[in-house]
Amino acid sequence: MEVLQQILVYLVLAVAVGYLVKKFLLPKSLFASRKSTGKGCGSDGCGCH
């Protein structure tokens, strides 16, 4: 049972560290959505949505 708890702790730790690295260290351009409709939200084409 102890081994299972240690595995779970290390797994949660790895996920948390991975999230922090993604959030703060990696550039946002790696995770930017490739979907670009080119349509604006109104008649002025501001592209706010």
Secondary structure, DSSP 4 states (H G I P E B T S, - for coil): -HHHHHHHHHHHHHHHHHHHHHHHTS-GGGS---------SSTT-----
